Amino acid sequence: MIRFDDPIWLWALLALPVLGGLHWWRSRKGSEGAITYAAVDAVAAVAGWRQHLAGRILATLPYLALALGIVAMARPVELDSSISRSTEGIDIVLTMDISTSMLAEDLRPNRFNAAKAVAAEFIDARVSDRVGLVVFARQSFTLMPPTLDYRLLKKSLADLKMGQVEDGTAIGLGIATAVNRLRNSTALSKVVILLTDGENNAGEIDPLTAADLAREFGIRVYTIGASTEGTAPYPVNDPIFGPRYHPLPVNIDEPLLKEVAERTGGRYFRARDTQGLRSIYREIDQLERSEVEELLYVDKVDRYAWFLAPSVFLMLIWAAADRWYHRFERA
């Protein structure tokens, strides 16, 4: 159903017959004083009728263009319309371990800063995904709920410091907090990306119980173990000898992280260096990137372009044809 939002403009259509009549009267009055010759009239009757018809058609073009322009100014809208559009978007919660072991320097400059930098790059690549941030050590908390405000999210990530919560590694709590942020999401894809460098040694929720909870809400959990093999250089501040490095044993519970991912339909990855961590985030992005059709129902849609576009087109045709016609007429 078509309706006009500014119907007062339609009154201007009444002026078109008046303008057409004036144009016809002026052209007729101008021809009354012309001297005609029989021979010339005979030739015109045979050879000039096409030119005469073209002139009549040409004369109607500006009036038709003006009529369409007036209708466009009246703001025609279509009521009760639906628009089908393609959209890409998933809800993601980045869940990051901030226990003190993340200061180990097997990832450069250290695990903690490498995880922050790569997460910021991942956020930069988002367009229509809502992204949130959960951090955990002995406890877990939401630093930022899923949002499209990437600037604010990156600022919160940049301001994140070590030691904001008591030390420990509560993987189950980290997953559960992320699930809580996504459980009411209506997105087609809901994802938790959990990064840790250790074993679950704190918290009231078992990681596998948290994984089962994620599965119930249709949330996939991708788990990342961030460390090299064996030991990693860990900075310590010795009060006697000053700053030095201590070899920190690597204790990632890979079987647990694999089981968490498998139970939810996700995958487990191992990041042994910063570049490997970047590759993992890119792979997760490819795994989750899917396009879906979204049908939007709207009360009304502007349709003025249906009339404005042909109005402009006809005016351009008239301007070009009028110039050609008069050049031909003079010839």
Buried (B, 14 or more C-beta within 10 A) or exposed (E): EEEBEEEEBEEBEEEBEEEEEEEEEEEEEEEEEEEEEEEEEEEEEEEBEEEEEBBEEBBEBBBBBBBBBBBBBBBBBBEEBEEEEEEBBBBBBBBBBBBBBBBBBBBEEBBBBBBBBBBBBBBEEBEEBBBBBBBBBBBBEBBBBBBEEBEEBBEBBEEBEBEEBEEBBBBBBBBBBBBBBBBEBEBBBBBBBBBBBBBBEBBEBBBBEBBEBBBEBBBBBBBBBBBBEEBBBBEEEEEEEEEEEEEBEBEBBEEBBBBBBBBBEBBBBBBBBBEBBBBBBBEBBEBBEEEEEEEEEEEBEEBBEBBBEBBBEBBEBBEEBBEEBEEEEEE
